[in-house]
Amino acid sequence: MDAAIRQANRRLARRLVLAAVAAGGLGFALVPLYDVFCAVTGLNGKTGGAVSAGAVAPGTADAARWVTVELAGNAMPGLSWEFGAKRNRLRVHPGEMVTVAYYVKNPTDRPLSGRAVPSVSPGWAARHFKKVDCFCFKRQQLAPGETREMAVTFFISPELPAEVRALALSYAFYPIEDGS
């Protein structure tokens, strides 16, 4: 009986170690899988990377429809910048190429670097929001007291469902430590 209990304990220990290794592997794999899932579905407001300006054919704008785009921007804690959209709202036709400006100011006495992360709401409609050029594609560094105007050029795909009449484009600027 004593040998049977030891054998059962060894089997249980092997199964627990195997479960721990499997859980660690799954946890490691979830981040890239989630990013791929969000990029494909537009979940969580992820808009994906740049598309070429040629992705929208001339004359494909749907002039019969309007979509209101709400613009917002926030500097996250640790980044003392003043940051926001120059306009809070605009109306665009799906398929129309649009450029909007954001402003940023470093009011501190030291250079600061940051990176903007975009989000589109509703999240499922983000796959229809196409950025052609954006300040969010690269790290931004501002000298002490520097003010800058930054642009994002985008279009909304004409395939956006007709019931969607408004989207929100929001940027969160996160600090980047020098050398990272």
LINTA-V870135 format. One record per backbone hydrogen bond with DSSP energy under -1.0 kcal/mol. CO is the residue of the C=O (numbers start at 1). NH is the residue of the N-H. If there is no record, write none. Layout:
((CO,NH) (CO,NH))
This chain:
((1,5) (2,6) (3,7) (4,8) (5,9) (6,10) (7,11) (8,12) (9,13) (10,14) (11,15) (12,16) (13,17) (14,18) (15,19) (16,20) (17,21) (18,22) (19,23) (20,24) (21,25) (22,26) (23,27) (24,28) (25,29) (26,30) (29,33) (30,34) (31,35) (32,36) (33,37) (34,38) (35,39) (36,40) (37,41) (38,42) (42,45) (43,46) (45,120) (52,55) (53,56) (57,60) (61,63) (62,65) (67,92) (68,167) (69,90) (70,169) (72,171) (74,173) (76,79) (82,105) (84,103) (88,71) (90,69) (92,67) (93,96) (94,62) (98,154) (100,152) (101,86) (102,150) (103,84) (104,148) (105,82) (106,145) (112,142) (113,176) (114,140) (115,174) (117,172) (119,170) (121,168) (122,125) (123,126) (125,128) (126,129) (128,157) (130,155) (131,51) (133,153) (134,137) (135,138) (140,114) (142,112) (143,146) (146,106) (148,104) (150,102) (152,100) (153,132) (153,133) (154,98) (155,130) (156,95) (157,160) (161,164) (165,68) (167,70) (168,121) (169,72) (170,119) (171,74) (172,117) (173,76) (174,115) (177,180))
